[in-house]
Amino acid sequence: MPEDKKAFVLRINPVTLKAIEKWAADEFRSLNGQIEFLLQQKLIESGRIKEKKK
């Protein structure tokens, strides 16, 4: 069973949003998927969570 995910509102400035949308499209991800990917990478990089084994 997949993990439960919680929805929340994110306020973001238009320039940042547009840049992330383009980046997501370049990597064939949804906007939501790209934001989640970036957050996950920074959490791993900072040592706040452990990297998932594939």
N, C-alpha and C positions, 0 to 999 in steps of 0.2 A: 504494500500500500504506500503511495507517495506521501511525503511529508505534508503536513497541513501548512498552508501559507496564510498570512494575515494581510489583508488589504489596508492601506492607509493613504492619506492625501499627502502629496509631495509638492511643495511650492518650489519652483525653480525658474530662474530668469530665462527669458526667451533665447538669448545668445547661447547659453549653456545647453538648453534643450535642443536647439537646432544642431549643435555640434555633436551631441550624443546620438541624436536621430541619424545623422549621416554616418557616424562611426558604426552604429548598429547595422545599418543597411550594408556598409562595406564588409561587415563580418557575418552577414546573413542571420542576424539576431533581431528579435523584436526589441522595441525600446525598453520594455520592462526587463527582458532577458539581459540586455546590455547593462542596465543599471545594476541588476542583481549580480552579474558577472564582475563588474568593477568593484562593487562593495566587497564581494567574496575575496577577490584578489588582494585588496588592501587589508582585509582582516587577517588573511594568511600571512601576508608580508610583515605585518606588525606583530605577529605571534599571538594574536587574540583568539584565533581558532586554528585547529590543525587541518592540514590539507587532506581532502578526501582521497582515499586510494581508489584507483579505477579498476 
